[in-house]
Amino acid sequence: MPKRSSPASSPARFLLSALVMLALGGCQTTSLEDITGALGGKSETAGRADPKPDMDALRERYRAKPSDPNVALDYGTALRETGQRAQAVAVMEQAVLAHPSNKALLAGYGRALADSGNFQQAFDVLSRAHTPEDPDWRILSAQGAALDQLGRNEEAQQYYAAALKIVPEEPQVLSNLGLSYMLQNNLPRAEETLRRAYERNRADSRVRANLALVVGLQGKQAEAETIVKADLPPDQAAAKVTALRQLLAKKQQRAEK
């Protein structure tokens, strides 16, 4: 089994962790998916909360049929969505051992591994979840996100490019690509890419967070604040602006050290 990646101490991990605060406003349950939108199929729209899964019912279904791959996938996904990352990995791992060729389970296991910070193994597992003959753009984008977490930005961008060949101008992929450029400190290119994502999906707060950060890092703080609070109620807008200011201040402090 591949080795676990190194601890989250790089500038990339700092920025990605900080984006959680900016995009989600302090929500306790966060993941790589929440930061970039890369690892799940959901799209987030402003003002709408996803319904909480019925964990008791799912747990009972899993206990009754632990070998059923669909039941395991539903339960493991629900565990991920509620922040129970270690449990999600354990459920998905057992399911994959029993059904090693099930592509949906492999994709779910890869996402659970990424949520837990095991990015190299996540990348390897996701590589088994589709084939060159039948590529899945969501998995390609997820692989790119895992590579970005490992600091392998140029490789990540190749995966985003492959995803964009399947779904041209897909905002989730553009947002991840823009974030990848940001992690390379290529801020003008990051901004151009993120503006394309924002034009195609203004409702996704993660896209807004990424764009606002890149704009703010280039000294355009007033514009960044306008972007991050777009279409939000006043209290939420104020919280996002505060988070953005704190993030930019921390980034500046790190740059001065």
Rosetta blueprint (number, residue, H / E / L):
1 M L
2 P L
3 K L
4 R L
5 S L
6 S L
7 P L
8 A L
9 S L
10 S L
11 P H
12 A H
13 R H
14 F H
15 L H
16 L H
17 S H
18 A H
19 L H
20 V H
21 M H
22 L H
23 A H
24 L H
25 G L
26 G L
27 C L
28 Q L
29 T L
30 T L
31 S L
32 L H
33 E H
34 D H
35 I H
36 T H
37 G L
38 A L
39 L L
40 G L
41 G L
42 K L
43 S L
44 E L
45 T L
46 A L
47 G L
48 R L
49 A L
50 D L
51 P L
52 K L
53 P L
54 D L
55 M H
56 D H
57 A H
58 L H
59 R H
60 E H
61 R H
62 Y H
63 R H
64 A H
65 K L
66 P L
67 S L
68 D L
69 P H
70 N H
71 V H
72 A H
73 L H
74 D H
75 Y H
76 G H
77 T H
78 A H
79 L H
80 R H
81 E H
82 T L
83 G L
84 Q L
85 R H
86 A H
87 Q H
88 A H
89 V H
90 A H
91 V H
92 M H
93 E H
94 Q H
95 A H
96 V H
97 L H
98 A H
99 H L
100 P L
101 S L
102 N L
103 K H
104 A H
105 L H
106 L H
107 A H
108 G H
109 Y H
110 G H
111 R H
112 A H
113 L H
114 A H
115 D H
116 S L
117 G L
118 N L
119 F H
120 Q H
121 Q H
122 A H
123 F H
124 D H
125 V H
126 L H
127 S H
128 R L
129 A L
130 H L
131 T E
132 P L
133 E L
134 D E
135 P L
136 D L
137 W H
138 R H
139 I H
140 L H
141 S H
142 A H
143 Q H
144 G H
145 A H
146 A H
147 L H
148 D H
149 Q H
150 L L
151 G L
152 R L
153 N H
154 E H
155 E H
156 A H
157 Q H
158 Q H
159 Y H
160 Y H
161 A H
162 A H
163 A H
164 L H
165 K H
166 I H
167 V L
168 P L
169 E L
170 E L
171 P H
172 Q H
173 V H
174 L H
175 S H
176 N H
177 L H
178 G H
179 L H
180 S H
181 Y H
182 M H
183 L H
184 Q L
185 N L
186 N L
187 L H
188 P H
189 R H
190 A H
191 E H
192 E H
193 T H
194 L H
195 R H
196 R H
197 A H
198 Y H
199 E H
200 R H
201 N L
202 R L
203 A L
204 D L
205 S H
206 R H
207 V H
208 R H
209 A H
210 N H
211 L H
212 A H
213 L H
214 V H
215 V H
216 G H
217 L H
218 Q L
219 G L
220 K L
221 Q H
222 A H
223 E H
224 A H
225 E H
226 T H
227 I H
228 V H
229 K L
230 A L
231 D L
232 L L
233 P L
234 P H
235 D H
236 Q H
237 A H
238 A H
239 A H
240 K H
241 V H
242 T H
243 A H
244 L H
245 R H
246 Q H
247 L H
248 L H
249 A H
250 K H
251 K H
252 Q H
253 Q H
254 R H
255 A H
256 E H
257 K L
